[in-house]
Amino acid sequence: MKKEEISLGDWQRWLFGTAPPAFTLEVLLRTVLVFACVLLVMRLLGRRMKGQLSIGELAVVLTLGGIIGGALHNPEMGVLPSLVVLATILAMHRLVNWLAFKSSAVEKLEQGEASILVRDGHLELATMHAHAISQEQLFGLLRNNNVAHLGELRRVYLEANGRLSFYKLPQPQPGLSVLPRADAPPPAPDGPAQGRRVCATCGHLATATDHAGASCSRCTAENWLPATS
């Protein structure tokens, strides 16, 4: 559109754009048709699309958004090409799922695999770094699941679908509190955590032979806090 064609008082352009007003009715009909087709495709994609999405499924959803946009309101674009793309995506999704069912290597490539974020009360810092998960982000998720300190946990898995799975120790041990530092509990006056300290970086519980205040034997950090039980 040329500069001289733009006018703030051109209410018809404001309402209908450069298309004729009759195209509004066509947009309505296009929307009904494409929406019905998308519902059908989502139904055929399976129940997983209504739950937590995998990487492949998320890619399908994002692609669907790009497909239907032009078909709904672009007068120069027909509906049929978008429907062909929808059908192609459905076929590709079914094919990838079939290959993943037949081959564990394809499944791992398309879905990913679980990663351990916490092992026996210790943070797996390399895994957290690889998945761009900070300590505060993980601690917030732990607090949402009623975990008070790392000593309660045997394993925390980051599943392939992005969710966390928690497995607790049958007998909790002293560990690093997941509460914000301002609300961290005071040193325990008695019990198994009395006089014990943990690494504030990885959660390593200092043993009797460790010298809290020196470098952590697990991550080499020098930041110690009272253990919580």
C-alpha positions in Angstrom: 0.0 0.0 0.0 1.3 3.4 -1.0 1.7 6.2 1.6 -0.8 8.4 -0.1 -3.5 5.7 0.1 -3.4 5.7 3.9 -6.0 7.9 5.6 -7.0 7.8 9.3 -10.6 8.5 8.3 -10.8 5.5 5.9 -13.1 3.5 8.1 -13.7 0.9 5.4 -10.0 0.0 5.4 -10.0 -0.1 9.2 -12.9 -2.5 9.2 -12.3 -4.7 6.2 -8.7 -4.0 5.1 -8.1 -4.0 1.4 -10.5 -6.9 0.7 -14.1 -6.1 -0.2 -16.7 -6.2 2.6 -18.2 -9.4 1.1 -15.0 -11.2 2.0 -16.1 -11.0 5.7 -18.7 -13.6 5.1 -16.2 -15.8 3.3 -13.8 -15.5 6.3 -16.7 -16.8 8.5 -17.2 -19.8 6.2 -13.4 -20.4 5.9 -13.1 -20.4 9.7 -15.9 -22.9 10.2 -14.4 -25.2 7.6 -10.8 -25.0 8.8 -11.8 -25.2 12.5 -13.8 -28.4 11.8 -10.8 -29.9 9.9 -8.4 -29.0 12.7 -10.7 -30.6 15.3 -10.7 -33.8 13.1 -6.9 -33.8 12.7 -6.4 -33.2 16.5 -8.8 -36.1 17.1 -6.9 -38.4 14.8 -3.5 -37.3 16.3 -4.5 -39.0 19.5 -5.2 -38.3 23.1 -1.6 -37.4 23.8 -2.2 -34.1 22.0 -4.7 -33.1 24.8 -2.2 -33.8 27.5 1.4 -32.9 28.2 3.1 -32.5 24.7 6.3 -34.1 23.5 8.7 -32.2 21.4 7.3 -33.7 18.2 3.7 -32.9 19.2 4.6 -29.4 20.2 6.1 -28.9 16.7 2.8 -30.2 15.2 0.8 -27.7 17.2 3.0 -24.8 16.3 2.8 -25.8 12.7 -1.0 -26.0 12.8 -1.1 -22.4 14.0 1.0 -21.3 11.0 -1.1 -23.2 8.5 -4.5 -22.0 9.4 -3.6 -18.3 9.7 -3.4 -17.5 6.1 -6.3 -19.8 5.1 -8.6 -17.9 7.4 -8.2 -14.3 6.4 -6.0 -14.1 3.3 -8.2 -13.5 0.2 -5.3 -14.5 -2.1 -4.9 -17.9 -0.4 -7.3 -20.8 -1.0 -8.4 -23.3 1.7 -7.4 -26.4 -0.2 -3.6 -26.0 0.2 -4.0 -25.6 3.9 -6.1 -28.8 4.1 -3.5 -30.7 2.1 -0.8 -29.5 4.6 -3.0 -30.6 7.5 -3.4 -34.1 6.0 0.4 -34.3 5.4 1.2 -33.4 9.0 -1.3 -36.0 10.2 0.4 -38.6 8.0 3.9 -37.6 9.1 2.9 -37.7 12.8 1.4 -41.2 12.4 4.5 -42.4 10.5 6.9 -41.1 13.2 4.8 -42.7 15.9 4.9 -46.0 14.0 8.6 -45.8 13.6 9.0 -45.0 17.3 7.0 -48.0 18.2 9.2 -50.2 16.0 12.5 -48.7 17.0 13.7 -47.5 20.4 16.4 -45.4 18.7 13.8 -43.5 16.8 11.7 -43.1 19.9 14.6 -41.7 21.8 15.4 -39.3 19.0 11.8 -38.1 18.6 10.7 -38.2 22.3 13.9 -37.8 24.2 14.6 -39.6 27.4 14.4 -39.0 31.2 17.3 -37.2 32.9 18.2 -37.3 36.6 18.2 -33.9 38.4 18.5 -35.1 42.0 20.3 -38.3 43.0 20.2 -39.4 46.7 19.8 -35.8 48.0 22.4 -34.3 45.6 21.8 -32.0 42.7 23.1 -33.2 39.3 24.5 -29.8 38.3 25.8 -30.9 34.9 22.3 -32.2 33.9 20.6 -29.1 35.2 23.0 -27.0 33.2 22.4 -29.1 30.1 18.6 -28.5 30.4 18.9 -24.8 31.4 17.3 -25.4 34.8 18.5 -23.2 37.6 18.6 -24.2 41.3 15.8 -21.7 42.1 13.6 -23.1 39.3 14.0 -26.6 40.5 13.5 -25.6 44.2 10.3 -23.9 43.2 9.0 -27.0 41.6 10.0 -29.1 44.6 8.2 -26.7 47.0 5.1 -27.0 44.8 5.3 -30.8 45.5 5.6 -30.4 49.3 9.3 -31.1 49.4 11.1 -29.3 52.2 14.7 -30.3 51.6 16.8 -32.4 49.3 17.4 -35.1 52.0 13.9 -36.4 51.4 14.6 -37.3 47.8 16.1 -40.5 46.3 15.6 -39.4 42.7 14.0 -36.5 40.7 13.6 -37.2 37.0 13.0 -34.7 34.3 10.8 -36.8 32.0 10.9 -36.6 28.2 7.5 -34.7 28.3 8.9 -32.0 30.5 7.3 -33.1 33.8 9.2 -34.0 37.0 8.8 -37.3 38.7 9.7 -37.6 42.4 10.8 -40.7 44.4 11.5 -40.1 48.1 13.8 -42.0 50.4 12.0 -44.3 52.9 14.1 -42.7 55.6 14.9 -39.0 55.0 18.4 -37.8 55.7 19.6 -34.3 56.5 19.8 -32.2 53.4 19.7 -28.7 51.8 16.6 -26.7 52.4 14.6 -25.8 49.2 13.1 -22.8 50.9 14.2 -19.2 49.9 17.3 -18.2 51.8 15.3 -15.5 53.7 13.0 -18.2 55.1 15.6 -20.9 55.6 15.2 -22.8 58.9 17.8 -22.1 61.7 20.4 -24.7 62.6 18.8 -27.8 64.1 19.2 -27.8 67.9 18.9 -31.6 68.0 18.2 -34.6 65.8 20.2 -36.1 62.9 20.8 -32.6 61.4 22.4 -31.2 64.6 25.8 -29.7 63.7 25.7 -30.9 60.1 26.3 -28.7 57.1 25.5 -29.0 53.4 26.9 -27.5 50.3 24.6 -24.7 49.2 25.5 -25.4 45.5 25.0 -29.2 45.1 23.4 -30.3 48.4 26.4 -32.5 49.5 26.1 -33.4 53.2 29.4 -32.9 54.9 30.6 -36.0 56.7 32.6 -36.2 59.9 35.9 -36.2 57.9 34.8 -33.2 55.8 35.8 -29.7 56.9 32.8 -27.5 56.2 34.1 -24.2 55.1 36.6 -25.7 52.7 35.8 -26.7 49.2 33.0 -29.2 48.6 34.4 -32.6 47.6 31.6 -33.0 45.1 31.4 -29.7 43.2 34.4 -27.7 44.7 32.1 -24.9 45.9 32.9 -23.1 49.2 29.4 -22.2 50.2 28.0 -24.1 53.2 24.7 -23.9 55.0 23.2 -25.7 58.1 21.5 -29.0 57.2 17.8 -29.4 57.5 15.9 -32.5 58.6 
